[in-house]
Amino acid sequence: MSAPRVWKLWIGARAVPAASGKVYAAINPADGKPSAMVAEAGEADADAAVRAAARAAVGPWARMSPRERGRVLLRLSGLVRENAHELAMLETRSAGKPLADARDEIGLAADVLEYYGGAANKFFGETVPVSASGVCFTLREPVGVCALIVPWNFPLVIATWKLGPALACGNTVVLKPSPETPLTALRLAELAAEAGLPEGVLNVLPGPGPGCGSALVEHPLVRKISFTGSTKTGTWIAKAAADGVKRVSLELGGKSPNIVFDDADLGVCVEKSVWSVFANAGQDCCARSRAIVHRKIYDRFVADFAARARKIVVGHPEKRGVQMGPLISQRQRGRVEDYVASGRAEGAELVCGGKRPAGLPAGGFYLSPAVFAGADANARIWREEIFGPVVAIVPFKDEEEAVALANDSPYGLSGSLWTRDVGRVLRVGRALQTGVLSVNSSSSVHLEAPFGGYKQSGVGRELGMKALELYTETKSVFVSGV
């Protein structure tokens, strides 16, 4: 077997070693073995990348027309499609995703880049009628250097959610992927250079949050920070960014409700609901991990849900037919197992799952989907974000109780509502405190529509044309007619 590839940082327009010379092993969650060796960025590398981006902010990229920038993004989208298999394999071997899921995500990443390539020259200012004699108009101008910090659960997809609008608006960026899943971001940088992105416009720094990430957040030349990750880290970023009055957008934790009324199409609902929490091994901030089910159908729902969960094929993500791969790390699996033990200790019934499946690679981080019934409203499995394949199901008696249960959370990112009553859709939909709501569906993400949360689930909206607002300054210009 050949030695794992050594990936370097991407600063300016080339791959470079870390200033410290440090490298670390990126682990394949499927077997616990190194899939690659990666340069470990530190504070000095963060400074070098930010300064490269600052130089590029006043270089050729700044002088390009929006249409020209859009063409670069469209070329990059095409290159992502051409290299989709390679990118999918990199994603699978670093994130543990079933290969079919990884291919879908690479396709979505290409779609996002294509969308913002087309949007680049369609987001602009306006003329404003004012009382003075003259003309007032607004300009949309780039913010400057943007630090984009992405998580390990959807590495390339979330990177493009931030890169697409940032680049379309003429900004330059330093992208910090998670240390666990840096490979597709580094490969994307190579493809971006091939697409014609000028030197320094995109820089990629795999490295730990406490060193590299903190240095990016606190760097005086960074004007905008976009972060997706835990609420705890997002809170720290917001506080640190305040000292420099930096723009911040945050997509943080979630504990999304899945509300099922007794008039729902139960067959469709159960099938969709199972995947709304167990897709990506439950490592999804939108996971509908709190199922709130009308008491008339509660017992049947629990039985049908558990029966479907038992049929999920858990296994090596590169094998055909596998539907759920491993969790990202040994640490994450241990964390989820602790929640399973906590749920049982706090009185919930473990209907199925929550165990390490037999017959899979011993070094992999596998766990079977866990279904709990009857969780207490104060139980950890009901209130805390687990980020793993665990669902808790509780009954409700009427609309008022369903809404109260759903809103009794510090989070408000996503959720689903299952009913055929249009009036109920309007009443309950308006009452729910969530940034994204799917009715008779479990789809949270549509690249044309804004995505983000209420309360501790974040600040700002990604995707759609709305995301472009996060990456521009609005300048008001008045020209006197006197």
N, C-alpha and C positions, 0 to 999 in steps of 0.2 A: 504493500500500500504506500502511495506517495505521501510525502510530508504535507501537512496543511499549508495552504498559501498564506503568506505574510502580507497583510493589507496595511498600507501606510495612511497617514492623514492626507487630506486634500486641502492645500492652502495655495492661493493664487490660482494657478492653472496646472498644478502638478502634484504628484504624490510625493510626500516628504515624510521622513521619520519623525517621531516625537522628539522634542528638544532634549528630553531626559534620556532618550534611548529606550524607554520602557515599552514592552509589549505584553499582551495578555492573551489568554486562550478564550476564544468564543466557543461555548459549549453547545453541542447538539442535544436538545432535550430528549430526543428519541432514544439515545443510548448513553448519555452522560460523558461522551468523549469529545475532544476538541474538533471543531469543524474548520477552524481557521485561527491564525494568530493575527492580532490586531495591534497597531501602534496605540499607545495610551496617551491621549492628549492631556496636557496640564495647563497651568496658568500661563506659562510662556507661549505655548501654542495658541491659546485663546487670544492673547494680545496680538500675536502675529497675524492670525486669521482676521480679527476685527480691523486691524490696520490695512490689510489687503483689501477688505471690503470697503473701507473708507476711501481708499485711493480709487477703487473702481466706481464709487458713487459719483465721482466727478470726471470719470473717463468716458470711453465710447458708449457705454450702456446708458449714461445719463443723456447723451446727445441723440440716441436712437429715437425715432418716432414710435408711438404706441403700436402702429401696424408692424414695424420691423421687429419690435420685441415680441409681438404676437406670433410672428413667423418662426422665431427661434423656439418658442414654446411648442408650436405645432410640429416642428422638426423633432424636438425632444420627445413629444408624444409618440411620433412614428417610430423612433428608435427604441422606446420602451416596448412597443408592440413587437418589433422585430426581434428583440432580445427577451421576450416574455418567458420562455422556458428557462433560460439561465437565471433570470431574476426570481422566478417562482422556486427554483431549486435552492437558491441562496436563502430565500425567506423560509422555506420549509426546514432547512438544516440549521437555521439559527433560532427560529421561533416555534418549531414543532407543529406547524400547521399541516393538515392533510394537503397533499399536493394539489388536489382539485380546488380547494379553497384558496390556496396561494395563487393559482392561475387566475381565479376570479378577481382577487385583490390587485394583481398586476394590471389586469384589464381595466379595473376601476381607476387605478393611478393614471393610466394613459388617458382615460376619459377626462379626468380632472384637469390634466395639463392641456388637453385639447380644448376644454371649455374655457379656460382662462386665456389660452392663445387667441380664441375668438373674441373674448371679452375685452382684450387689452385696449382696443380703440373705440370701445362703446361705453366707457365710464368717464364722464367729463363734468365740467362745471355748468353754470347756468347764468342767465341774465336776471337781474333782480330789480324790479321797479322801486325806486327810492324817491323821496319827496324833493331832494335837491335837483338842480338843473344839471343833467349829465347822465352818464351811463355807469351802472354798477354791474360787475360780473365776477364770478368766482372761478378759480383755477384749482384743479386737483393736482397736487404735487407729491412726489414720493417722500416718505418719512426720513429715509436714510438707511443706515445699517440696522438690520433686523436680526435678532437672535431667535432662532426657531428651535425649540426643544421638544422632541417627540418621544413617545413611550415605546415599549417593546411589544405591545399586543397587536398593533396594526402598523408595522414600521414604515413601509413605503407609502401606503395609502395616506396616513396622517401627515407624512412629510410633504406629499404633494398638495394636501389641503392648505398648507401654509406657504409652500414654495410658489404654487400657481399664482395666487393673487399678489403675493409680495413682488414677484418678478414682473408680472403683468403691469404693475403700477410703477416700475422703474427703480425699485429698491435693490440693494445688495444684501446678501444674507450670509450668516454663519449658521449652519445646520448642525445641531448636536443630537445625533441618534442615541438611543439607549446603548449602554455598553454591551448588553446581551445581544442586540440585533443591529449591528452597524453595517452589515455587508451590502444590503441593497442601496443604502444611502451613498456609500462610497462608489458603488458601480454606477449609480445615477449621475454622480459628479463627472465620471469619465464620459458618459453618454452626453451630458450637457455640453462639455467641451467639444465633442464631436458635432453637436448640433449648432455650434457657433456662439455659445455663451462666452462673452469676453472674460479675460483674466480677472480673477478676484471677485466676480459677481456672486459665485457660489463657492463656499468653503465648507468642508465637512470635518467635524472633530468628534470622533468616538472617544469617550472618556468619562470618568466618574463625575457625578453631580457635585460633590463637595469641593472638588478642585476646579476642573474645567468649566462646569456649569455655573458655579458661583462667580468665577472670573468673568464669564460672559454677561451675567446679569448685572454685575457691578461696574462693568467697563464704561468709562465716560463717553466713548464714541458710539456706543449702542443706543439707539433712540427708540427702539420698539422691541418688546419681548412677547413672543407667542409661545405658550406652554400648554401641553396636554399631559396630565398625570394626576398624581394624588392631590387631594385637597390640602393636606399638610404641607407639601412642597409648594403648591400654588400660593398658599398664605405667606410663606417665607418670601417667595419671589415678589409678591405684591408689596410687602414691607420694604424689601431691599431696593426695589425699583423706585419707590417713593422718594428716596434721597436724591435721585437724579431726575425726578419728574419724567420718567420714561413712560411711554405708552405700554399698556399691558393688556393682553387678552388671555383668558384662562379657560380651558375646558377640563373640568376636574372630575370628582367622583360622582357616583350614582348608586341608587338603590331603587330601581324603577319598578313601579307597580304594574301588574297585569290583572285588570278588573274584568271579571267574567259574569255577566248576568244570565239569568235562567232562560232567556230567549235566544242565546247565542247558538250558532251552528257548531255544536260541540266537536264534531269530527274534525272540521277545519281548524277550530280553535286549539284543540289539544295538539295537533300536528305542528302548527305554527308556534304555539307556546313552548313546546319542548325545545325547539331550536332557538327561541328567543332568549333562552337562558343557558343552553348547553353548547351552542355554536362557539367555536374558538376555545373550547374547554371552559366556558364561562368567564373567560378573561376579556370582558367587554364592559365598559362603563355604562352601556345602555342595557345590559342584561336585565330582563324582567324577572328578578330573583325574588320578588314578593308577589305571589299569586293570591288575589283576593276574589273569592268565588262565592256566588249566591248559595245560601244554605240548601236550597231545593235541589241543586245539582252537585253539591260539594262532594259527597261520597263517590258519585260516579266519576267526577272529574279527577279526584285523587287516584282512583283505581286505574282509569284510562291513561292518565299522565304517567304514572309509575310503570304501567305495562309498556308504554311507548319508550320510556327512558331506558328500560332494561334491554331493548332491542338495538340501542345505539352501538355501533361497532367501534370499539376503542382499540387502537393499535398503532403500529409503526406508521408514521404519516406518509411514507413513500410507497406504501402498499395499496394496491387497487382495492376499492371498496371500504377503506377506513373512513369513518365519519368524524371521529374525535381523536386527536392526538394527545401528546403529553402536555402537562403544564410547563411553563417556561423554565423552571428551575427546581432543584431539590428544596430550596428554601420556601418557594411558593407552595409547593405541594404540602410541606410540613405545616405551613400557615393554614391551608385549607383543611387539612386533617384536624388541626386544633379546633377549627370552627365546627366540624362535624361532631367532635367529642363534646364541645360546649353545648351544641344543640340538644344532644341526648341528655346531658347533665341538667339542662334547664327544663326538661320535661317534654320536649317535642318528640313525636314518633318518627323514627327513621324508617320510612317505608321500603326504601331500597338504596343500594349504592353506598358511596363514600369509602370504598375499599380499593386496595391496589389489585388490579386484575392479574390473574395468573397467566403464565405462558407468554409474557412480553419481555423484551430485553431488560435484564435486571438493573442496568444502569439508567434506564429511562424513568421519566417522572410522571407515570401514568396514575390515573385515579378514575374510578367509575362514577357516573353521574349520581348525585345524592338527592333524594326527594324526602322532604320533611313534611309532616302534617301536624296541624294543631300547635304551631309555635305561639308562645306568649308574646304580647306586643312589646315587652321590654327585653326579650331574648336577643342575644348578640346576633344570631343568624337572621333575625328579622330587622334589626336596626343598622348593622354595620355592613359596609361593602366588603364582600368576601373575595371577589375577583377569582372565582373558581366555579366548578360545576356543582353548585348547591342551590336548591330552590326551597322556599318555605311556603306552604299553602295554608290559608286560614279562611273561615267562612264569614259572610256578612248577611244582614237581614234586609237592608234597604239602601237606597241611594245615599242617604245622609251618612250612614255608617261606612259605606264603601269609600266615599270621598274623604271622610275623616281618617280612615286607616291609610289611604294613599298619601294624604298630605302630611301625616304625622312622621316626618322625616326631615333631616337637615338638608337633604338633597332634592333636586328637582330637574333631572336631566331629560328623561324620556319616559315612555309608558305606553300601554295599550289598553283599549276599551273594546269589549266584545258585546255587542247588542244589535238587534235589528230595529230598535225604536229610535227614530230620528230625533224626536223631541228629547229623549234621554241623552243622545249624543251631544246635543247642544247644551243641555243643563249640566251634565257631568263634565263634559269637555271644558266648559268655561270655568268650572269650579276647581279643576285640577291644577296644582301649582307645578307645572312642568314646561320645559322649553320645547319639547317635541312630543306629540301625541299621535299614535296610530290607531285608527278605528277599524276593527275587524282585520287587523294586519299586525305584523311585528316589525315592519320596516322603519328604522329610525333615520336612515341616511338616504337622501336624494341630492345629488350634487348640485342640482339647480335651486335647492331650497335652503334657507338658513338653518344652521345647526348650533345649538348651545343650550345652556341650562339656567334655571332659576336658583336662588338661594346659594348654598355652598357648592353647587355644581358648576359655577364659573361665571365669567364676565365676558361679554362679546359673542359674536356669531360668526361661525365659519361656513364656508360653502355658499353657492349662489352669488349673485351680484352684491349681496350684503357684505360679504367678506372683504370686498375691495375697499370698503370704508375704513377697515382696520389698518390699511397700509398707505393711506394718503393723508396729507395735510390739506386743509381748505384755505385758500388765500382769497380774500375779498379785495377787489380792485375797483376804485371809483375814478372815473375820468370826467372831470368837470366840463360842462358845456358852456361855461362863461368865459 
